[in-house]
């Protein structure tokens, strides 16, 4: 049963990581448009905020997939997702199909959950096991 749980957590991390990478790629393909959009949405420090989102989504997505720095990445994903919720989706209601905040809220909550319990199939676990083997 532990193997099944760890495999499902790995699959969940991979799917969430891919979703964030995909969103980061959209932003990085036209950084100027991303910055202009952030500015139009009155997001503070639009250039810095855009690059923060890009780095978190792209680098964080890769880290999430391999299971590196999971709690930190999960929290950073939540920050980016909640920022999108407040700045873009909140006034459109709940349902994602109507532009609402449903999807980004789910991503935020799932990211934190997986960040703090990403399973044993992760670099975090491998590195922790290696450290404890060196320092019994």
C-alpha positions as CSV (number, residue, x, y, z in Angstrom):
1,X,0.0,0.0,0.0
2,X,2.9,2.4,0.7
3,X,4.2,1.9,-2.8
4,X,0.8,2.8,-4.3
5,X,0.6,5.9,-2.1
6,X,4.0,7.0,-3.1
7,X,3.3,6.4,-6.8
8,X,0.1,8.3,-6.7
9,X,1.9,11.2,-4.9
10,X,4.6,11.2,-7.5
11,X,2.0,11.2,-10.4
12,X,0.2,14.1,-8.6
13,X,3.5,16.1,-8.3
14,X,4.3,15.4,-12.0
15,X,0.9,16.6,-13.1
16,X,0.9,19.7,-10.9
17,X,4.5,20.5,-11.9
18,X,3.7,20.2,-15.6
19,X,0.7,22.5,-15.2
20,X,2.9,25.2,-13.6
21,X,5.6,24.7,-16.2
22,X,3.0,25.2,-18.9
23,X,1.8,28.5,-17.4
24,X,5.4,29.7,-16.9
25,X,6.2,28.9,-20.5
26,X,3.3,31.0,-21.7
27,X,4.6,33.9,-19.6
28,X,8.2,33.6,-20.8
29,X,7.3,33.3,-24.5
30,X,6.3,37.0,-24.4
31,X,7.8,38.5,-21.2
32,X,6.9,42.0,-22.4
33,X,3.2,41.1,-22.8
34,X,3.3,39.4,-19.4
35,X,4.8,42.5,-17.7
36,X,2.2,44.7,-19.5
37,X,-0.6,42.5,-18.4
38,X,0.7,42.5,-14.8
39,X,0.9,46.3,-15.0
40,X,-2.7,46.6,-16.4
41,X,-3.9,44.4,-13.5
42,X,-2.2,46.8,-11.0
43,X,0.1,44.0,-9.7
44,X,2.8,45.8,-7.7
45,X,6.3,45.8,-9.4
46,X,5.0,44.2,-12.6
47,X,8.4,43.4,-14.0
48,X,9.7,41.8,-10.8
49,X,6.3,40.1,-10.2
50,X,6.3,38.7,-13.7
51,X,9.8,37.3,-13.4
52,X,8.9,35.9,-10.0
53,X,5.9,34.1,-11.4
54,X,8.0,32.8,-14.4
55,X,10.8,31.5,-12.2
56,X,8.5,29.9,-9.6
57,X,6.4,28.3,-12.3
58,X,9.2,27.0,-14.5
59,X,12.0,26.2,-12.0
60,X,9.5,25.3,-9.3
61,X,7.7,22.9,-11.7
62,X,10.9,21.0,-12.4
63,X,11.7,20.9,-8.7
64,X,8.2,19.7,-7.8
65,X,8.4,16.9,-10.4
66,X,11.7,15.6,-9.0
67,X,10.7,16.3,-5.4
68,X,13.3,18.9,-4.5
69,X,12.6,21.5,-1.8
70,X,8.9,20.4,-1.8
71,X,7.6,22.5,1.1
72,X,9.2,25.7,-0.2
73,X,8.0,25.1,-3.8
74,X,4.5,24.1,-2.6
75,X,4.3,27.4,-0.7
76,X,5.6,29.4,-3.6
77,X,3.1,27.8,-5.9
78,X,0.4,28.8,-3.5
79,X,1.6,32.4,-3.4
80,X,1.6,32.6,-7.3
81,X,-1.8,30.9,-7.4
82,X,-3.4,33.1,-4.8
83,X,-1.9,36.1,-6.5
84,X,-3.7,35.1,-9.7
85,X,-6.9,34.4,-7.7
86,X,-6.9,37.9,-6.2
87,X,-5.7,39.8,-9.3
88,X,-7.5,38.0,-12.1
89,X,-10.1,35.5,-11.1
90,X,-11.9,36.6,-7.9
91,X,-14.4,39.0,-9.5
92,X,-15.4,36.3,-12.0
93,X,-16.9,33.9,-9.5
94,X,-16.0,30.4,-8.6
95,X,-16.2,28.3,-11.7
96,X,-13.1,28.1,-13.9
97,X,-15.2,27.7,-17.0
98,X,-16.4,31.2,-16.4
99,X,-12.9,32.6,-15.7
100,X,-13.4,32.1,-11.9
101,X,-11.0,31.1,-9.2
102,X,-11.8,27.4,-8.9
103,X,-8.7,26.1,-10.8
104,X,-6.1,28.4,-9.1
105,X,-7.6,27.7,-5.7
106,X,-7.3,23.9,-6.3
107,X,-3.7,24.4,-7.5
108,X,-2.8,26.4,-4.4
109,X,-4.2,23.9,-2.0
110,X,-2.9,20.8,-3.8
111,X,0.5,22.4,-4.1
112,X,0.8,23.0,-0.4
113,X,-0.5,19.5,0.4
114,X,1.9,17.8,-1.9
115,X,4.7,20.1,-0.8
116,X,4.4,18.9,2.8
117,X,3.7,15.3,1.9
118,X,5.2,14.5,-1.5
119,X,5.9,10.9,-0.8
120,X,9.0,8.9,-0.6
121,X,9.8,9.0,-4.4
122,X,11.5,12.4,-4.2
123,X,14.9,13.9,-4.1
124,X,14.1,15.4,-0.7
125,X,13.7,11.9,0.8
126,X,16.8,10.6,-1.0
127,X,18.9,13.4,0.3
128,X,17.5,13.1,3.8
129,X,18.3,9.4,3.8
130,X,21.8,10.0,2.6
131,X,22.4,12.6,5.3
132,X,21.1,10.4,8.0
133,X,23.3,7.5,6.7
134,X,26.4,9.7,7.0
135,X,25.4,11.1,10.5
136,X,23.8,8.2,12.4
